[in-house]
Every structure is written in structure tokens, then in C-alpha cells.
Amino acid sequence: MGGLERLGPEAITIRLVVKTRPAEQFGVMRELRRRLTDAFAEAGIEIPFPQRMVWVRRDPGSSRAAEAEAIEDGEPPA
């Protein structure tokens, strides 16, 4: 039992309900994940990893901005 639970901008959540013998759930879980990964690879489905772009804003005239400009120009920091 299971199915597609959620579609999001960064993830697709698939829920599976599987009955196992006691203490075997972790091995079964690893095997299911391996099979899903293999099936996705065979189908050409890539599993992306989250990426973030961070912009650092420097106020003109601040000592840090001048330091950064000097480093960008190849001068050693003072």
C-alpha cells in the first residue's frame, strides 16, 4: 500500500506501507530504497540535491567592502 503523498518544489514524497517480520524493518527499508534508486536511474530520473545561492551585500564605503575590493584586485588585506 502507498503512493504519491506530496509534490513540492524541491521534493516528491512517496509513501510505502510494508509489513515485515520483527527486527527486519531496517534491512527491508534499505533494500526498498536501493531498488527505488536503481529504478529511477534506469528510467533516467535524476535525484537532485538542494542547492542555494547566497548573495553577500556589502555597503559601499564600509571597511569590509574596501577589504573585499582589495582582495578581488589581488592586493593583500591590510
C-alpha positions in Angstrom: 0.0 0.0 0.0 1.2 3.5 -0.6 1.5 6.1 -3.3 2.5 9.7 -4.1 2.0 11.7 -1.0 3.2 15.2 -1.8 4.6 17.2 -4.8 6.8 20.1 -3.8 9.2 22.5 -5.5 12.2 20.6 -4.1 10.9 17.1 -3.4 8.4 14.3 -4.3 7.3 12.3 -1.3 6.3 8.7 -1.9 4.8 6.8 1.0 5.0 3.0 1.2 3.4 0.8 3.9 5.2 -2.5 4.1 4.7 -5.3 6.6 7.9 -7.0 7.8 9.0 -9.6 10.3 10.1 -8.1 13.7 13.5 -6.5 13.7 13.8 -6.8 9.8 12.3 -3.4 9.0 15.6 -1.6 8.6 17.0 -4.1 6.2 13.8 -4.0 4.2 13.8 -0.2 4.2 17.4 -0.1 2.8 16.6 -2.7 0.1 13.4 -0.7 -0.9 15.5 2.5 -1.2 18.2 0.7 -3.2 15.6 -0.7 -5.6 13.9 2.7 -6.0 17.2 4.4 -6.7 18.1 1.7 -9.2 14.7 2.0 -10.9 15.0 5.8 -11.1 18.5 5.5 -12.6 17.3 3.0 -15.2 14.4 5.4 -16.2 16.8 8.3 -16.4 15.3 10.1 -13.4 17.9 12.1 -11.6 17.6 12.8 -7.9 18.7 16.4 -7.4 20.2 17.7 -4.2 19.1 21.0 -2.7 21.2 24.0 -3.7 21.1 27.5 -2.5 22.7 30.7 -3.9 23.8 33.2 -1.3 24.3 36.8 -2.2 26.5 38.9 0.2 25.7 42.5 0.1 28.5 44.9 1.1 27.7 48.5 1.9 29.8 50.9 -0.2 32.4 52.7 2.0 32.5 50.2 4.7 35.9 48.8 5.8 34.8 45.3 4.8 33.8 46.4 1.4 37.1 48.1 0.9 38.9 44.9 2.1 36.9 42.7 -0.3 37.7 45.0 -3.2 41.4 44.9 -2.3 41.3 41.1 -2.2 39.4 41.0 -5.6 42.1 43.3 -7.1 44.8 40.9 -5.9 46.1 43.1 -3.1 46.8 41.5 0.3 44.5 42.6 3.1 45.8 45.3 5.4 
